[in-house]
Amino acid sequence: MSDLEARFTEVEKRVQALLQQNRALTKRIGELERELAQARREALKTEHLYGKSMHIRDKVERILSALEGIRHEG
């Protein structure tokens, strides 16, 4: 019986170690999910800013073109 008890004790230790590892991995997954959500928000913000800068660039180019036209007319 002693051998069986020793094996059972070893199995319990392994199960506890696996549970502890599982908790640590679950915590890490949560951290990574939060980091991913933050990266997605930053990407959307960057995309939005890029769109705005392209819009401003387009307006500036139209103004410069109009000014160039006025300059040539005058």
C-alpha positions in Angstrom: 0.0 0.0 0.0 2.9 2.4 0.7 3.9 2.4 -3.0 0.3 3.2 -4.0 0.2 6.1 -1.5 3.5 7.4 -2.8 2.2 7.3 -6.3 -1.0 9.0 -5.3 1.0 11.7 -3.5 3.1 12.3 -6.6 0.0 12.6 -8.8 -1.5 15.1 -6.3 1.8 17.2 -6.5 1.7 17.1 -10.3 -1.9 18.1 -10.4 -1.3 21.0 -8.0 1.7 22.1 -10.1 -0.4 21.9 -13.3 -3.2 24.0 -11.6 -0.7 26.6 -10.5 0.8 26.7 -14.0 -2.7 27.0 -15.5 -3.5 30.0 -13.2 -0.2 31.7 -14.3 -1.0 31.0 -18.0 -4.6 32.3 -17.6 -3.2 35.5 -16.0 -0.7 35.9 -18.8 -3.4 35.3 -21.5 -5.5 38.1 -19.8 -2.5 40.4 -19.9 -1.8 39.6 -23.6 -5.5 40.1 -24.5 -5.4 43.6 -22.8 -2.2 44.4 -24.7 -3.8 43.3 -28.0 -6.9 45.4 -27.3 -4.6 48.4 -26.6 -2.6 47.8 -29.8 -5.9 47.6 -31.8 -7.0 50.9 -30.3 -3.7 52.5 -31.2 -3.9 51.1 -34.7 -7.4 52.6 -35.2 -6.2 55.9 -33.8 -3.2 55.9 -36.2 -5.5 55.0 -39.1 -7.8 57.8 -38.1 -4.9 60.3 -37.9 -3.6 59.2 -41.2 -7.0 59.7 -42.8 -7.2 63.2 -41.3 -3.7 64.1 -42.5 -4.5 62.9 -46.1 -7.7 65.0 -45.9 -5.7 68.1 -44.8 -3.0 67.4 -47.5 -5.7 67.3 -50.2 -7.1 70.6 -49.0 -3.7 72.2 -48.9 -3.0 70.9 -52.4 -6.3 72.4 -53.7 -5.5 75.7 -52.1 -2.0 75.8 -53.6 -3.4 74.9 -57.0 -6.0 77.7 -56.7 -3.3 80.1 -55.6 -1.1 79.0 -58.5 -4.0 79.6 -60.9 -4.5 83.1 -59.5 -0.8 83.8 -59.8 -0.8 82.9 -63.4 -3.9 84.9 -64.2 -2.6 88.0 -62.5 
